[in-house]
Amino acid sequence: MKKTATRLADGRELIYYDARDDAVRDAVDQRPLDPIATRSEIRHDRLLGDRVAVASHRQARTYHPPTDECPLCPSHEGRHSEIPASDYDVAVFENRFPSLAGDSGRCEVVCFTSDHDASFADLDAEQAALVLDAWTDRTAELAQHPAIEQVFCFENRGKEIGVTLGHPHGQIYGYPFVTPRTRLMLRSLAEHRADTGRNLFDDVVADELADGSRVVLDGEHWVAFVPYAAHWPYEVHLYPKRRVPDLPALDEAARTEFPQMYLELLKRFDRIFGEGEPPTPYISAWHQAPYRMTDRGEFALHLELFTIRRTSGKLKFLAGSESGMNVFINDVPPEAAAERLREVASE
């Protein structure tokens, strides 16, 4: 992998990740952009203990532009985008409309490919491995940021999820705090250690492998399963079998196997509801250990992949119980979801 860092016209950082060591990235951003100005603020909810980012400048962000005006496609004569190069493998840049910025953290956009009409599932194993390299490098880099306590790499796919740009891309958030979801995991982790003397993540993975009814893919170095208490109609958790706290800690064997496992999961997600159905909307989220955690080795890196589509043509909405009280009601039994995901395996 070759990494090339440069700056956009408004001062934001742009980084190219290339599979070829001889790639040259010297294109200059020719847009007449003013220096970036953000108004991100973190507020504390005293009742729940949560943090809320207030970022009014995001109201002006780009919203469903036509394909020929996509800001994530390569630049060409007469059309300058966020990527000055005429082609690229993987590109990462500071978000022009960040939810978090400065002392409030950092937001980056990850372009998985220059092909506007592709999706992550369309990538070959080499390209998917390059994206993993980019996620890993950005995680390690953002860990050095003095304001950042947790790095979150994720992808939103589909208009139903709220995606406003159709080009295949994800994001990376560097939070200046430990997120509420992670704090709940850490609490359960500590309680399980106190009660049993064992690691909770290890026990969850071991229990799923032993039961088998919810296992979707079982590789040499990774295992994917529908969790026993899945919140979403179709939800899969992907764990490396050797517990590590974050992406940089993955060994070479796990890194090599990951693209095949992940691409197969994404392909199966697009087959859940049968032929002729539109691509399945999903969220894919990496969970990594916070950086100021006392014993980061206790945490287990894992990826959570889920869709809000519960059946053909119908979405799972977060209504009163979910949105009002955070109590999820799942219409699809996890064992049935796992069975369906095994049925749609690639030949």
C-alpha positions as a Markdown table, in Angstrom:
| # | Residue | x | y | z |
|---|---|---|---|---|
| 1 | Met | 0.0 | 0.0 | 0.0 |
| 2 | Lys | 1.2 | 3.5 | -0.8 |
| 3 | Lys | -0.1 | 6.5 | 1.2 |
| 4 | Thr | 0.0 | 10.0 | -0.2 |
| 5 | Ala | -1.3 | 13.0 | 1.9 |
| 6 | Thr | -2.1 | 16.4 | 0.4 |
| 7 | Arg | -4.4 | 19.3 | 1.1 |
| 8 | Leu | -7.7 | 20.5 | -0.6 |
| 9 | Ala | -8.2 | 24.1 | -1.5 |
| 10 | Asp | -9.8 | 25.0 | 1.8 |
| 11 | Gly | -7.1 | 23.4 | 3.9 |
| 12 | Arg | -8.7 | 20.0 | 4.6 |
| 13 | Glu | -6.5 | 16.9 | 4.5 |
| 14 | Leu | -6.9 | 14.4 | 1.7 |
| 15 | Ile | -5.1 | 11.0 | 1.7 |
| 16 | Tyr | -4.8 | 8.6 | -1.2 |
| 17 | Tyr | -4.3 | 4.9 | -0.5 |
| 18 | Asp | -3.0 | 3.0 | -3.6 |
| 19 | Ala | -2.4 | -0.6 | -4.2 |
| 20 | Arg | 0.5 | 0.2 | -6.5 |
| 21 | Asp | 3.7 | 1.6 | -5.0 |
| 22 | Asp | 4.5 | 3.6 | -8.1 |
| 23 | Ala | 1.2 | 5.6 | -8.0 |
| 24 | Val | 1.7 | 9.4 | -8.4 |
| 25 | Arg | -0.8 | 11.7 | -6.7 |
| 26 | Asp | 0.1 | 15.3 | -7.6 |
| 27 | Ala | -3.2 | 16.7 | -8.8 |
| 28 | Val | -4.1 | 20.0 | -7.2 |
| 29 | Asp | -7.6 | 21.1 | -6.0 |
| 30 | Gln | -8.5 | 23.9 | -8.4 |
| 31 | Arg | -11.7 | 25.0 | -6.7 |
| 32 | Pro | -12.0 | 28.5 | -5.3 |
| 33 | Leu | -12.9 | 27.4 | -1.8 |
| 34 | Asp | -12.9 | 29.6 | 1.3 |
| 35 | Pro | -11.1 | 28.2 | 4.4 |
| 36 | Ile | -13.4 | 25.7 | 6.2 |
| 37 | Ala | -15.5 | 27.1 | 9.1 |
| 38 | Thr | -17.4 | 24.8 | 11.4 |
| 39 | Arg | -19.7 | 25.4 | 14.4 |
| 40 | Ser | -19.7 | 22.0 | 16.1 |
| 41 | Glu | -20.5 | 21.9 | 19.8 |
| 42 | Ile | -20.8 | 19.0 | 22.2 |
| 43 | Arg | -23.5 | 19.3 | 24.8 |
| 44 | His | -24.1 | 17.0 | 27.8 |
| 45 | Asp | -27.5 | 15.5 | 28.6 |
| 46 | Arg | -27.6 | 15.6 | 32.4 |
| 47 | Leu | -30.4 | 13.1 | 32.7 |
| 48 | Leu | -29.0 | 10.4 | 30.5 |
| 49 | Gly | -25.3 | 11.2 | 30.7 |
| 50 | Asp | -25.2 | 11.3 | 26.9 |
| 51 | Arg | -23.4 | 13.8 | 24.6 |
| 52 | Val | -25.1 | 15.4 | 21.7 |
| 53 | Ala | -23.3 | 17.1 | 18.9 |
| 54 | Val | -24.9 | 20.4 | 17.7 |
| 55 | Ala | -23.7 | 21.2 | 14.2 |
| 56 | Ser | -25.9 | 23.7 | 12.4 |
| 57 | His | -23.6 | 24.1 | 9.4 |
| 58 | Arg | -24.6 | 20.6 | 8.3 |
| 59 | Gln | -27.9 | 21.9 | 7.1 |
| 60 | Ala | -26.1 | 23.2 | 4.0 |
| 61 | Arg | -24.5 | 19.8 | 3.1 |
| 62 | Thr | -24.8 | 18.3 | -0.3 |
| 63 | Tyr | -28.1 | 16.4 | -0.7 |
| 64 | His | -28.7 | 13.8 | -3.4 |
| 65 | Pro | -26.8 | 15.5 | -6.3 |
| 66 | Pro | -27.2 | 14.1 | -9.8 |
| 67 | Thr | -24.5 | 11.6 | -10.8 |
| 68 | Asp | -22.6 | 14.0 | -13.0 |
| 69 | Glu | -22.3 | 16.3 | -9.9 |
| 70 | Cys | -21.2 | 13.7 | -7.4 |
| 71 | Pro | -18.5 | 15.2 | -5.1 |
| 72 | Leu | -16.9 | 11.8 | -4.5 |
| 73 | Cys | -16.2 | 10.9 | -8.1 |
| 74 | Pro | -12.8 | 11.7 | -9.6 |
| 75 | Ser | -12.3 | 15.2 | -11.0 |
| 76 | His | -12.1 | 15.8 | -14.8 |
| 77 | Glu | -11.8 | 18.8 | -17.1 |
| 78 | Gly | -14.6 | 21.2 | -16.3 |
| 79 | Arg | -15.8 | 19.2 | -13.2 |
| 80 | His | -13.8 | 19.5 | -10.0 |
| 81 | Ser | -14.9 | 17.3 | -7.0 |
| 82 | Glu | -13.5 | 16.6 | -3.6 |
| 83 | Ile | -11.0 | 14.3 | -5.2 |
| 84 | Pro | -8.7 | 16.3 | -7.5 |
| 85 | Ala | -7.2 | 13.1 | -9.2 |
| 86 | Ser | -8.7 | 11.8 | -12.4 |
| 87 | Asp | -8.9 | 8.3 | -10.8 |
| 88 | Tyr | -8.1 | 6.7 | -7.4 |
| 89 | Asp | -8.2 | 3.4 | -5.5 |
| 90 | Val | -9.2 | 4.5 | -2.0 |
| 91 | Ala | -9.4 | 8.1 | -0.8 |
| 92 | Val | -10.0 | 9.6 | 2.6 |
| 93 | Phe | -10.6 | 13.3 | 3.4 |
| 94 | Glu | -11.8 | 15.5 | 6.1 |
| 95 | Asn | -15.6 | 16.0 | 5.9 |
| 96 | Arg | -16.6 | 19.4 | 4.5 |
| 97 | Phe | -19.7 | 19.3 | 6.8 |
| 98 | Pro | -18.4 | 17.5 | 9.9 |
| 99 | Ser | -20.5 | 16.7 | 12.9 |
| 100 | Leu | -17.3 | 16.9 | 15.0 |
| 101 | Ala | -14.3 | 19.2 | 14.5 |
| 102 | Gly | -11.4 | 20.8 | 16.3 |
| 103 | Asp | -11.6 | 20.2 | 20.1 |
| 104 | Ser | -14.9 | 18.3 | 19.4 |
| 105 | Gly | -13.2 | 15.5 | 17.4 |
| 106 | Arg | -12.9 | 14.8 | 13.7 |
| 107 | Cys | -15.0 | 13.4 | 10.9 |
| 108 | Glu | -13.6 | 11.9 | 7.7 |
| 109 | Val | -15.1 | 10.5 | 4.5 |
| 110 | Val | -13.7 | 7.2 | 3.1 |
| 111 | Cys | -14.3 | 6.6 | -0.7 |
| 112 | Phe | -14.1 | 2.9 | -1.3 |
| 113 | Thr | -13.7 | 3.1 | -5.0 |
| 114 | Ser | -13.8 | 5.7 | -7.8 |
| 115 | Asp | -16.6 | 3.7 | -9.5 |
| 116 | His | -19.8 | 5.6 | -8.8 |
| 117 | Asp | -22.1 | 2.8 | -9.6 |
| 118 | Ala | -20.4 | 0.1 | -7.5 |
| 119 | Ser | -21.0 | -0.9 | -3.9 |
| 120 | Phe | -18.7 | -2.4 | -1.3 |
| 121 | Ala | -20.0 | -5.9 | -2.3 |
| 122 | Asp | -18.8 | -5.3 | -5.8 |
| 123 | Leu | -15.2 | -4.8 | -4.8 |
| 124 | Asp | -12.7 | -7.6 | -5.3 |
| 125 | Ala | -10.7 | -9.0 | -2.4 |
| 126 | Glu | -7.6 | -6.8 | -3.1 |
| 127 | Gln | -9.7 | -3.6 | -3.1 |
| 128 | Ala | -11.5 | -4.6 | 0.1 |
| 129 | Ala | -8.1 | -5.3 | 1.7 |
| 130 | Leu | -7.0 | -1.8 | 0.7 |
| 131 | Val | -10.1 | -0.3 | 2.4 |
| 132 | Leu | -9.2 | -2.4 | 5.5 |
| 133 | Asp | -5.7 | -0.9 | 5.3 |
| 134 | Ala | -7.1 | 2.6 | 5.1 |
| 135 | Trp | -9.4 | 2.0 | 8.1 |
| 136 | Thr | -6.5 | 0.6 | 10.1 |
| 137 | Asp | -4.2 | 3.5 | 9.2 |
| 138 | Arg | -6.8 | 6.1 | 10.0 |
| 139 | Thr | -7.5 | 4.4 | 13.3 |
| 140 | Ala | -3.9 | 4.5 | 14.3 |
| 141 | Glu | -3.5 | 8.1 | 13.2 |
| 142 | Leu | -6.6 | 9.4 | 14.9 |
| 143 | Ala | -5.5 | 7.7 | 18.1 |
| 144 | Gln | -2.8 | 10.3 | 18.3 |
| 145 | His | -5.2 | 13.2 | 18.2 |
| 146 | Pro | -5.3 | 14.8 | 21.7 |
| 147 | Ala | -9.1 | 15.4 | 21.6 |
| 148 | Ile | -10.1 | 11.9 | 20.4 |
| 149 | Glu | -11.0 | 9.1 | 22.8 |
| 150 | Gln | -12.7 | 6.6 | 20.4 |
| 151 | Val | -12.5 | 5.9 | 16.7 |
| 152 | Phe | -15.6 | 4.7 | 14.8 |
| 153 | Cys | -15.4 | 3.4 | 11.2 |
| 154 | Phe | -18.7 | 2.8 | 9.6 |
| 155 | Glu | -20.7 | 2.7 | 6.4 |
| 156 | Asn | -24.3 | 3.8 | 5.8 |
| 157 | Arg | -25.7 | 2.2 | 2.6 |
| 158 | Gly | -29.1 | 3.2 | 1.0 |
| 159 | Lys | -31.5 | 6.1 | 1.0 |
| 160 | Glu | -33.6 | 4.4 | 3.6 |
| 161 | Ile | -30.7 | 4.7 | 6.0 |
| 162 | Gly | -30.4 | 8.4 | 5.3 |
| 163 | Val | -27.5 | 8.4 | 2.8 |
| 164 | Thr | -27.4 | 11.7 | 0.9 |
| 165 | Leu | -24.6 | 10.7 | -1.6 |
| 166 | Gly | -24.9 | 7.6 | -3.7 |
| 167 | His | -21.2 | 7.0 | -4.3 |
| 168 | Pro | -19.9 | 4.0 | -2.4 |
| 169 | His | -18.3 | 5.5 | 0.7 |
| 170 | Gly | -18.2 | 5.4 | 4.5 |
| 171 | Gln | -17.1 | 7.6 | 7.3 |
| 172 | Ile | -14.8 | 7.7 | 10.3 |
| 173 | Tyr | -15.7 | 9.6 | 13.5 |
| 174 | Gly | -13.2 | 10.5 | 16.1 |
| 175 | Tyr | -15.2 | 11.1 | 19.2 |
| 176 | Pro | -13.9 | 13.2 | 22.1 |
| 177 | Phe | -15.7 | 10.9 | 24.5 |
| 178 | Val | -16.6 | 7.2 | 24.9 |
| 179 | Thr | -19.9 | 6.6 | 23.2 |
| 180 | Pro | -23.0 | 5.5 | 25.2 |
| 181 | Arg | -23.2 | 2.1 | 23.4 |
| 182 | Thr | -19.5 | 1.4 | 24.2 |
| 183 | Arg | -20.0 | 2.4 | 27.8 |
| 184 | Leu | -22.8 | -0.1 | 28.1 |
| 185 | Met | -20.5 | -2.8 | 26.7 |
| 186 | Leu | -17.8 | -1.8 | 29.1 |
| 187 | Arg | -20.2 | -2.1 | 32.1 |
| 188 | Ser | -21.3 | -5.5 | 31.0 |
| 189 | Leu | -17.7 | -6.5 | 30.4 |
| 190 | Ala | -16.7 | -5.5 | 34.0 |
| 191 | Glu | -19.7 | -7.2 | 35.6 |
| 192 | His | -19.1 | -10.4 | 33.8 |
| 193 | Arg | -15.4 | -10.4 | 34.8 |
| 194 | Ala | -16.4 | -9.8 | 38.4 |
| 195 | Asp | -19.0 | -12.5 | 38.4 |
| 196 | Thr | -17.1 | -15.2 | 36.5 |
| 197 | Gly | -13.5 | -14.3 | 36.2 |
| 198 | Arg | -13.8 | -14.6 | 32.4 |
| 199 | Asn | -14.0 | -12.3 | 29.4 |
| 200 | Leu | -17.5 | -11.6 | 28.2 |
| 201 | Phe | -16.6 | -11.2 | 24.5 |
| 202 | Asp | -14.8 | -14.6 | 24.6 |
| 203 | Asp | -17.8 | -16.3 | 26.2 |
| 204 | Val | -20.3 | -14.8 | 23.7 |
| 205 | Val | -18.2 | -16.0 | 20.7 |
| 206 | Ala | -17.7 | -19.4 | 22.4 |
| 207 | Asp | -21.4 | -19.8 | 23.2 |
| 208 | Glu | -22.4 | -18.9 | 19.6 |
| 209 | Leu | -19.9 | -21.4 | 18.1 |
| 210 | Ala | -21.1 | -24.1 | 20.5 |
| 211 | Asp | -24.8 | -23.5 | 19.8 |
| 212 | Gly | -24.3 | -23.1 | 16.1 |
| 213 | Ser | -27.9 | -22.2 | 15.2 |
| 214 | Arg | -27.1 | -18.6 | 14.7 |
| 215 | Val | -23.7 | -19.0 | 13.0 |
| 216 | Val | -23.7 | -17.6 | 9.5 |
| 217 | Leu | -20.0 | -18.0 | 8.5 |
| 218 | Asp | -17.3 | -19.9 | 10.3 |
| 219 | Gly | -13.8 | -19.2 | 9.0 |
| 220 | Glu | -10.3 | -20.0 | 10.2 |
| 221 | His | -9.8 | -16.6 | 11.8 |
| 222 | Trp | -13.3 | -15.0 | 11.8 |
| 223 | Val | -16.8 | -16.0 | 12.8 |
| 224 | Ala | -20.1 | -14.3 | 11.9 |
| 225 | Phe | -23.3 | -14.9 | 13.7 |
| 226 | Val | -26.7 | -13.4 | 14.4 |
| 227 | Pro | -26.7 | -12.4 | 18.1 |
| 228 | Tyr | -29.0 | -14.2 | 20.5 |
| 229 | Ala | -30.8 | -10.9 | 21.3 |
| 230 | Ala | -30.5 | -9.2 | 17.9 |
| 231 | His | -32.1 | -5.8 | 17.8 |
| 232 | Trp | -32.6 | -5.6 | 14.1 |
| 233 | Pro | -34.5 | -8.0 | 11.7 |
| 234 | Tyr | -31.3 | -9.1 | 10.0 |
| 235 | Glu | -28.2 | -8.4 | 12.1 |
| 236 | Val | -24.8 | -10.1 | 12.0 |
| 237 | His | -21.8 | -9.6 | 14.2 |
| 238 | Leu | -18.3 | -10.5 | 12.8 |
| 239 | Tyr | -15.5 | -11.3 | 15.3 |
| 240 | Pro | -11.9 | -12.2 | 14.8 |
| 241 | Lys | -11.4 | -15.5 | 16.7 |
| 242 | Arg | -8.3 | -14.1 | 18.4 |
| 243 | Arg | -9.5 | -11.2 | 20.6 |
| 244 | Val | -7.9 | -7.9 | 19.8 |
| 245 | Pro | -8.9 | -4.3 | 20.9 |
| 246 | Asp | -8.8 | -2.6 | 17.5 |
| 247 | Leu | -8.0 | -2.8 | 13.8 |
| 248 | Pro | -4.3 | -2.1 | 14.1 |
| 249 | Ala | -3.9 | -5.1 | 16.4 |
| 250 | Leu | -5.2 | -7.6 | 13.8 |
| 251 | Asp | -2.5 | -10.1 | 12.7 |
| 252 | Glu | -1.7 | -10.8 | 9.1 |
| 253 | Ala | -3.7 | -14.0 | 9.0 |
| 254 | Ala | -6.9 | -12.3 | 10.1 |
| 255 | Arg | -6.3 | -9.4 | 7.7 |
| 256 | Thr | -5.9 | -11.8 | 4.8 |
| 257 | Glu | -9.1 | -13.7 | 5.5 |
| 258 | Phe | -11.3 | -10.6 | 6.3 |
| 259 | Pro | -12.1 | -9.5 | 2.7 |
| 260 | Gln | -13.5 | -12.9 | 1.7 |
| 261 | Met | -15.6 | -13.1 | 4.8 |
| 262 | Tyr | -16.9 | -9.6 | 4.7 |
| 263 | Leu | -17.7 | -9.5 | 1.0 |
| 264 | Glu | -19.6 | -12.8 | 1.3 |
| 265 | Leu | -21.7 | -11.3 | 4.1 |
| 266 | Leu | -22.5 | -8.2 | 2.0 |
| 267 | Lys | -23.5 | -10.3 | -1.0 |
| 268 | Arg | -25.8 | -12.4 | 1.2 |
| 269 | Phe | -27.4 | -9.3 | 2.6 |
| 270 | Asp | -28.4 | -8.3 | -1.0 |
| 271 | Arg | -30.0 | -11.7 | -1.5 |
| 272 | Ile | -32.1 | -11.8 | 1.7 |
| 273 | Phe | -35.3 | -10.6 | 0.1 |
| 274 | Gly | -35.0 | -12.5 | -3.2 |
| 275 | Glu | -34.3 | -11.6 | -6.8 |
| 276 | Gly | -35.7 | -8.3 | -8.2 |
| 277 | Glu | -35.5 | -6.5 | -4.8 |
| 278 | Pro | -33.5 | -3.3 | -4.6 |
| 279 | Pro | -30.1 | -3.4 | -2.8 |
| 280 | Thr | -30.5 | -4.0 | 0.9 |
| 281 | Pro | -30.0 | -0.8 | 3.0 |
| 282 | Tyr | -27.6 | -1.4 | 5.8 |
| 283 | Ile | -25.3 | 0.0 | 8.5 |
| 284 | Ser | -21.9 | -1.6 | 9.0 |
| 285 | Ala | -20.1 | -0.5 | 12.1 |
| 286 | Trp | -16.7 | -1.3 | 13.6 |
| 287 | His | -16.5 | -1.4 | 17.4 |
| 288 | Gln | -13.1 | -0.6 | 18.8 |
| 289 | Ala | -11.7 | -0.1 | 22.3 |
| 290 | Pro | -11.6 | 3.5 | 23.6 |
| 291 | Tyr | -8.0 | 4.8 | 23.9 |
| 292 | Arg | -8.1 | 5.8 | 27.6 |
| 293 | Met | -9.6 | 2.5 | 28.7 |
| 294 | Thr | -7.7 | 1.0 | 31.7 |
| 295 | Asp | -7.2 | -2.4 | 30.1 |
| 296 | Arg | -7.9 | -2.1 | 26.3 |
| 297 | Gly | -7.0 | -5.8 | 25.9 |
| 298 | Glu | -10.3 | -6.8 | 27.5 |
| 299 | Phe | -12.3 | -5.3 | 24.7 |
| 300 | Ala | -12.9 | -7.2 | 21.5 |
| 301 | Leu | -12.9 | -5.6 | 18.1 |
| 302 | His | -15.9 | -6.6 | 16.1 |
| 303 | Leu | -18.1 | -5.4 | 13.2 |
| 304 | Glu | -21.9 | -5.2 | 13.5 |
| 305 | Leu | -23.8 | -5.3 | 10.2 |
| 306 | Phe | -27.6 | -4.8 | 10.1 |
| 307 | Thr | -30.5 | -3.7 | 7.9 |
| 308 | Ile | -33.6 | -1.8 | 8.7 |
| 309 | Arg | -35.6 | -3.7 | 6.1 |
| 310 | Arg | -37.7 | -6.4 | 7.9 |
| 311 | Thr | -39.3 | -8.0 | 4.8 |
| 312 | Ser | -39.8 | -7.2 | 1.1 |
| 313 | Gly | -41.0 | -3.6 | 0.8 |
| 314 | Lys | -41.2 | -2.9 | 4.5 |
| 315 | Leu | -38.8 | -1.2 | 6.9 |
| 316 | Lys | -38.3 | -1.6 | 10.6 |
| 317 | Phe | -39.2 | 1.9 | 12.1 |
| 318 | Leu | -38.0 | 2.9 | 15.5 |
| 319 | Ala | -41.4 | 3.8 | 17.0 |
| 320 | Gly | -42.6 | 4.4 | 20.6 |
| 321 | Ser | -40.9 | 1.6 | 22.4 |
| 322 | Glu | -37.6 | 1.8 | 20.6 |
| 323 | Ser | -37.3 | 5.6 | 20.3 |
| 324 | Gly | -39.0 | 6.5 | 23.5 |
| 325 | Met | -37.6 | 3.8 | 25.8 |
| 326 | Asn | -34.8 | 2.2 | 23.9 |
| 327 | Val | -36.6 | -1.2 | 24.2 |
| 328 | Phe | -36.3 | -3.0 | 20.8 |
| 329 | Ile | -39.0 | -5.3 | 19.4 |
| 330 | Asn | -37.6 | -7.6 | 16.7 |
| 331 | Asp | -40.1 | -9.1 | 14.1 |
| 332 | Val | -37.6 | -11.8 | 12.9 |
| 333 | Pro | -36.4 | -14.5 | 15.3 |
| 334 | Pro | -32.5 | -14.5 | 15.2 |
| 335 | Glu | -32.4 | -18.2 | 14.4 |
| 336 | Ala | -34.7 | -17.6 | 11.4 |
| 337 | Ala | -32.5 | -14.7 | 10.3 |
| 338 | Ala | -29.4 | -16.9 | 10.5 |
| 339 | Glu | -31.1 | -19.7 | 8.6 |
| 340 | Arg | -32.0 | -17.3 | 5.8 |
| 341 | Leu | -28.5 | -15.9 | 5.6 |
| 342 | Arg | -27.1 | -19.4 | 5.3 |
| 343 | Glu | -29.7 | -20.2 | 2.5 |
| 344 | Val | -28.4 | -17.4 | 0.3 |
| 345 | Ala | -24.8 | -18.4 | 0.4 |
| 346 | Ser | -22.7 | -17.9 | -2.8 |
| 347 | Glu | -22.4 | -21.0 | -4.9 |
